[in-house]
Amino acid sequence: MLEWEGKLTSVLFLPGCNLRCPFCHARALVLEPDTIIPVQFEEIKACLAEKKGWIDGVCITGGEPLLHNWLFDLIKEIRKLNFKIMLETNGTLPERLKALLDAKIVDYLSMDIKASLSDSGEKYKKATASNVDTGKIKSSINIIMRSGIDYEFRTTVTPGIVDEADIEDIAKSIEGGRRFCLQQFAPKDTIDPAYLKIKPYPKSALLEMVKKAGKYVKEAVIRNA
């Protein structure tokens, strides 16, 4: 009930990621995917068949789903079961993202924006512990906003990574966008153990952030707070 606004979804987690966000709470999925017992597609298919008429769609997340060459085939197989598809991405692979949208096999898209894009990339480097080409992040934003499909952008509001000014900067970078979700940071199973000790922002701070973000986008909301 949390991933896709207004819809019930089953969530498929794909392994591996090209980022190492220290606050990420999917440590094993990103760093040690081989330690997780895989679920075969026939089992997934049977589970979805049982849920027909109950759930609205399937959310494919990660890790980073666009890393996998077989993602298109996976989506097509799920669509054969008459489920709508939501995809979550970190926006670092705009060429693959555009190809996916051109194929018209995704119904809803969610992209994480990890930090402010207003500097030379240092904030993004800190947020992802990776050398991210922020030009590709901006390209993915433009692709999504021009795609014609429904979408949202998300930022995990992690103390030490983003503050109120950063949230406003991010909102400016998606000005006119449909939906901007501020996600509460959860100090649980983080990639960097130091983040287990970080206390999330109080809800009052998130309310101020979403108020500022709402000046630039059509809808700004708080999630998981």
C-alpha positions as CSV (number, residue, x, y, z in Angstrom):
1,M,0.0,0.0,0.0
2,L,3.1,2.3,0.3
3,E,4.8,2.2,-3.1
4,W,2.1,3.3,-5.6
5,E,-0.2,6.1,-4.5
6,G,-3.8,4.8,-4.4
7,K,-3.0,1.3,-5.5
8,L,-2.3,-2.1,-4.0
9,T,0.9,-3.7,-5.4
10,S,3.1,-6.7,-5.2
11,V,6.8,-5.6,-5.0
12,L,9.6,-7.4,-6.8
13,F,13.1,-6.6,-5.6
14,L,15.9,-7.0,-8.1
15,P,19.5,-7.4,-6.9
16,G,22.5,-5.2,-7.4
17,C,23.0,-1.4,-7.6
18,N,25.5,1.0,-9.2
19,L,25.3,3.3,-6.1
20,R,26.3,2.9,-2.5
21,C,24.1,5.3,-0.7
22,P,25.2,5.1,3.0
23,F,21.7,5.5,4.3
24,C,20.2,2.7,2.0
25,H,18.3,0.2,4.1
26,A,18.7,-2.7,1.6
27,R,22.3,-3.6,2.5
28,A,22.3,-7.2,1.5
29,L,20.4,-6.6,-1.7
30,V,23.0,-4.1,-2.8
31,L,26.2,-5.5,-1.4
32,E,25.6,-9.3,-1.0
33,P,22.8,-10.3,-3.4
34,D,24.2,-13.8,-3.6
35,T,23.4,-14.4,0.0
36,I,19.6,-13.9,-0.6
37,I,17.6,-16.9,-1.8
38,P,16.2,-16.1,-5.2
39,V,12.6,-16.5,-6.2
40,Q,12.0,-18.3,-9.5
41,F,9.7,-16.6,-12.0
42,E,7.2,-19.5,-12.0
43,E,6.7,-19.0,-8.3
44,I,6.2,-15.2,-8.8
45,K,3.7,-15.9,-11.6
46,A,1.7,-18.3,-9.5
47,C,1.7,-15.8,-6.6
48,L,0.4,-13.0,-8.9
49,A,-2.2,-15.3,-10.4
50,E,-3.6,-15.9,-6.9
51,K,-3.8,-12.1,-6.3
52,K,-5.7,-11.3,-9.5
53,G,-8.7,-9.1,-8.8
54,W,-7.1,-8.0,-5.5
55,I,-3.9,-6.2,-6.4
56,D,-3.7,-3.5,-9.0
57,G,-0.2,-3.9,-10.2
58,V,3.4,-4.9,-9.7
59,C,6.2,-2.5,-8.5
60,I,9.7,-3.5,-9.7
61,T,12.4,-2.0,-7.6
62,G,15.9,-2.8,-6.4
63,G,18.8,-2.2,-6.2
64,E,18.6,-0.6,-9.6
65,P,16.3,-2.6,-12.0
66,L,17.7,-1.0,-15.2
67,L,21.0,-2.7,-14.7
68,H,19.5,-6.0,-15.8
69,N,19.3,-6.7,-19.6
70,W,16.4,-9.1,-19.0
71,L,14.2,-6.4,-17.3
72,F,12.2,-5.7,-20.5
73,D,11.4,-9.5,-20.8
74,L,10.4,-9.6,-17.1
75,I,8.0,-6.7,-17.5
76,K,6.4,-8.1,-20.7
77,E,5.8,-11.5,-19.0
78,I,4.1,-9.8,-16.0
79,R,2.0,-7.6,-18.4
80,K,0.7,-10.8,-20.0
81,L,-1.0,-11.5,-16.6
82,N,-2.8,-8.1,-17.0
83,F,-1.1,-6.3,-14.2
84,K,0.0,-2.7,-14.4
85,I,3.7,-2.0,-13.9
86,M,5.4,0.5,-11.7
87,L,9.2,0.9,-12.0
88,E,11.6,2.5,-9.4
89,T,15.0,3.8,-10.6
90,N,17.8,6.0,-9.4
91,G,18.1,7.9,-12.8
92,T,21.7,7.1,-13.5
93,L,20.9,5.2,-16.8
94,P,18.9,7.7,-18.9
95,E,19.5,5.8,-22.2
96,R,18.0,2.6,-20.8
97,L,15.2,4.6,-19.1
98,K,14.3,6.2,-22.4
99,A,14.3,2.9,-24.2
100,L,11.9,1.5,-21.6
101,L,9.5,4.4,-21.9
102,D,9.7,4.3,-25.7
103,A,8.6,0.6,-25.4
104,K,5.4,1.8,-23.6
105,I,5.4,-1.1,-21.1
106,V,5.5,0.9,-17.9
107,D,2.4,2.6,-16.3
108,Y,4.0,4.5,-13.5
109,L,7.6,5.6,-12.8
110,S,9.3,6.6,-9.6
111,M,12.8,8.2,-9.6
112,D,15.0,8.8,-6.6
113,I,16.8,12.1,-6.5
114,K,19.4,11.6,-3.8
115,A,20.6,15.1,-3.2
116,S,20.7,18.7,-4.5
117,L,21.8,19.1,-8.1
118,S,22.8,22.8,-7.6
119,D,26.5,22.3,-7.0
120,S,29.3,20.6,-8.9
121,G,28.2,17.1,-7.9
122,E,29.8,17.0,-4.5
123,K,26.5,16.6,-2.6
124,Y,25.5,13.8,-4.9
125,K,28.8,12.1,-4.4
126,K,28.3,12.2,-0.6
127,A,24.7,11.0,-0.9
128,T,25.6,8.0,-3.1
129,A,29.3,7.3,-2.1
130,S,29.8,7.1,-5.9
131,N,31.1,9.3,-8.7
132,V,27.7,10.1,-10.3
133,D,27.4,12.1,-13.5
134,T,24.7,14.5,-12.4
135,G,24.2,15.4,-16.0
136,K,22.6,11.9,-16.4
137,I,20.4,12.5,-13.4
138,K,19.1,15.8,-15.0
139,S,18.6,14.0,-18.3
140,S,16.5,11.3,-16.7
141,I,14.4,14.0,-15.0
142,N,13.7,15.6,-18.4
143,I,12.9,12.2,-20.0
144,I,10.4,11.4,-17.3
145,M,8.7,14.8,-17.2
146,R,8.3,14.7,-21.0
147,S,7.2,11.0,-21.2
148,G,3.5,11.5,-20.9
149,I,3.1,8.7,-18.3
150,D,2.3,9.3,-14.6
151,Y,5.4,9.6,-12.3
152,E,6.8,10.8,-9.1
153,F,10.2,11.9,-7.8
154,R,11.4,10.9,-4.3
155,T,14.0,12.0,-1.9
156,T,14.9,10.3,1.3
157,V,15.3,13.0,3.9
158,T,18.5,11.9,5.7
159,P,20.1,14.2,8.2
160,G,23.6,15.1,7.1
161,I,22.7,14.3,3.5
162,V,19.8,16.7,2.7
163,D,18.4,19.7,4.7
164,E,15.6,22.1,4.1
165,A,17.6,24.2,1.6
166,D,18.5,21.0,-0.4
167,I,14.9,20.0,-0.6
168,E,14.0,23.4,-2.0
169,D,16.8,23.1,-4.5
170,I,15.6,19.6,-5.6
171,A,12.1,20.9,-6.0
172,K,13.4,23.7,-8.2
173,S,15.1,21.1,-10.4
174,I,11.8,19.4,-11.0
175,E,9.7,22.6,-11.2
176,G,6.3,21.9,-12.6
177,G,6.6,18.2,-11.8
178,R,3.5,16.1,-10.9
179,R,4.5,14.7,-7.5
180,F,7.5,15.0,-5.2
181,C,7.6,12.6,-2.2
182,L,9.7,13.2,0.8
183,Q,10.5,9.9,2.4
184,Q,11.5,9.7,6.1
185,F,14.9,8.2,6.7
186,A,14.8,4.8,8.5
187,P,18.0,3.9,10.5
188,K,17.7,0.2,9.8
189,D,20.2,-2.2,8.1
190,T,22.0,0.7,6.4
191,I,25.0,0.2,4.1
192,D,27.1,2.5,6.4
193,P,26.6,1.3,10.0
194,A,27.3,4.8,11.2
195,Y,23.8,5.8,9.9
196,L,22.2,3.4,12.3
197,K,22.9,6.0,15.0
198,I,21.5,8.9,13.1
199,K,18.1,10.2,14.4
200,P,15.6,11.0,11.6
201,Y,14.2,14.5,11.3
202,P,11.1,15.2,13.4
203,K,7.8,15.3,11.5
204,S,7.6,19.0,12.1
205,A,10.8,19.5,10.0
206,L,9.4,17.4,7.2
207,L,6.2,19.5,7.2
208,E,8.3,22.6,6.7
209,M,10.2,20.9,3.9
210,V,7.2,19.7,2.1
211,K,5.6,23.2,2.4
212,K,8.7,24.7,0.6
213,A,8.7,22.0,-2.0
214,G,5.1,22.5,-2.7
215,K,5.8,25.9,-4.2
216,Y,7.5,24.3,-7.2
217,V,5.6,21.1,-7.9
218,K,1.9,20.2,-8.4
219,E,1.9,17.9,-5.4
220,A,4.4,17.5,-2.5
221,V,3.8,14.8,0.1
222,I,5.4,13.1,3.0
223,R,5.8,9.3,3.0
224,N,6.7,6.9,5.8
225,A,6.7,9.5,8.6
